[in-house]
């Protein structure tokens, strides 16, 4: 069985703060996607549902997903 967790991570880009990232079997999701699809530039993506820079950005993300999906908060 796979282990899925949310773990604080350092951004690959120095201008961004640490953020909550999704980890599957001790490997970050963006790294897994980058290995499978290197041409799509997934490395360094930040899960927007877990961490936004400010309250307004956070509100917009949740406002757009909640009407169409059932996701835990």
C-alpha positions in Angstrom: 0.0 0.0 0.0 1.3 3.5 -0.9 1.8 6.1 1.8 0.6 9.6 1.0 1.4 12.6 3.1 1.7 16.4 3.1 5.2 17.6 4.1 6.9 21.0 4.3 9.3 21.4 1.3 11.7 24.0 0.1 11.0 25.5 -3.3 13.3 24.8 -6.2 13.2 28.6 -6.8 14.8 30.9 -4.2 12.1 33.6 -4.5 9.4 31.3 -3.1 8.8 30.3 0.6 8.7 26.8 1.9 5.4 25.2 1.2 3.2 22.1 1.9 3.9 19.5 -0.7 2.3 16.1 -1.5 4.6 13.2 -0.9 3.9 9.6 -2.1 6.2 6.9 -0.7 8.7 9.5 0.5 8.9 11.1 -3.0 7.4 14.4 -3.9 4.6 14.4 -6.4 6.3 16.9 -8.7 9.4 14.7 -8.9 7.3 11.6 -9.7 5.5 13.5 -12.5 8.7 14.9 -13.8 10.3 11.4 -14.1 7.2 10.1 -15.9 6.7 13.1 -18.2 9.9 15.1 -18.4 8.7 17.1 -21.4 5.9 18.6 -19.4 8.0 20.6 -16.9 6.2 19.4 -13.8 9.2 19.7 -11.5 8.8 22.6 -9.0 5.0 22.8 -9.3 3.3 23.7 -6.0 -0.1 22.1 -5.0 -2.3 25.2 -4.9 -4.9 23.6 -2.6 -2.3 23.2 0.2 -0.5 26.5 0.2 -1.0 29.9 -1.2 0.9 33.1 -0.7 -2.0 35.1 0.7 -5.6 34.8 1.8 -7.0 36.3 -1.4 -5.2 33.7 -3.6 -6.4 30.9 -1.3 -10.0 32.1 -1.5 -9.9 32.2 -5.3 -8.5 28.7 -5.6 -11.1 27.2 -3.2 -13.9 29.1 -4.7 -13.1 27.7 -8.1 -12.8 24.1 -7.1 -15.5 23.7 -4.5 -18.6 24.2 -6.7 -17.5 21.3 -8.9 -15.7 18.9 -6.6 -15.8 17.2 -3.3 -12.4 17.8 -1.7 -11.5 17.8 2.0 -10.4 21.1 3.6 
